[in-house]
């Protein structure tokens, strides 16, 4: 059952700076963030934040985590298209209880949002 977007919605992209797909997706992810101003968006580099991200065993990029006070709505790989993420956010799957590693990541992002902000992609030579 789809649920209306929550006002405490957190949308987290688990990526890696070395991943070209992630670098390309960052701009699209930022565009979606502007369109969904009621949600908090965060960018988690799985290598820079390995203490938080290792438990997710991310193998496919980008991997998205969408959660709210209701629980975990989505955790998994996603096609790197802005429209795909926008559709997910407008028709959220029902929430399930958040596992401990999800709760830990959400807490870290809430407590130190500056460490997980969307930065412009690093220019490559």
N, C-alpha and C positions, 0 to 999 in steps of 0.2 A: 504494500500500500504506500503510495506516495504521500509525503507530508509537505506542508507549506514550509518555505525557508524560515529558519529560526533566526532571531535577532542576535544570538550569540554564536553564530556559525563561524567555524574556523576551517579554512581551506589551506592545506599545507602541501607543497610540492616537494617531494624527495628526489633530488637530482644530484649530479656531479659536475663540477666545473669542466672536467676533461671531456664530457659528453657533448658532441656537437648538436645533437637533438635537443638536449637540455638548454644549451645556449640559445638556440633558435626559439625554443618554447618560452623562454623567460619574458620576451616582449609580449607574446600573446597572453601569457598568464597575467601580466600587469594590466593589459587591456581589459580582461575579464574582471580583475579586481576593481577597476574603475567603474565598470558597469554594475557591480554588486557591492556598492559602498557600505551596505549594512553588515557585511561579513569581514572578518579579519583574515588576510592572506599572508602567508609566510613561505619563505624559500629556505629549505634545509639542504645544505650540501652534505651528502652522506659521508664524505671523507672528513670535512672540517668538523662535523658534529657526530663522529663515529660513536661516541659514548651514548648517544641517543638513538642513532639510526641503525646500528648493527643488528639489533633485535628484529628489525623488519626484513632482513635478508633481501633487500631490493636487488633484483636481477634485471628488471626492465625499466627503462626510463622513457618518459617521466612516470613516476608512481605518485598518485594523489591520495591524500587522506582528508576526508571531510567529516567533521564532528560538530556536535553542539551539546548543550546541556542535556539533551535527550539521550545522547550516546553517540556511537559511531555509525555514520550513514554510509560511508564508502571508504575502502582501502584497497587499492590495486593499481595496476598499470592503466594508462589511459592514452588514447591516440592524441598526439600533440596538436590538437586543433581547438581553437577558442570556442567554436560552436559546440563541440562535444562537452566541454566543461560547463558552458552556460546552460545547456540542456539539463545536465545533471543537477546543477544548483537550483533550477526552477522546478524540478520534479524529484526531490530528494527521496531516496529509498527510506523505508522505516528504519529507525535507529535500533542498534543492538548494543548491549553493554560493551563499554570500551575495555579492551584488555589492558593489563598493567603497563605495557610498553607504550601504548597509545596515550594513556593517561599521563605518563612521565613526559612524553614529547609535548603534549598540549600544555602541561604545567610549565615546562621550560620556555616555550614560546610566549606564554602569558607573562611570565616573570621577567623575561629579557627580550622583548620584541625587537630591539635594535639589532640584536645578533642574527635575526632571521628576516630582515627586510629585503625587499626586492631591489637588488642593485642592478645597474646597467651591465650587460654582458661585458666581459673583459675582452678588449680588442686583441685579435690574433694577427701576427705578421704573416 
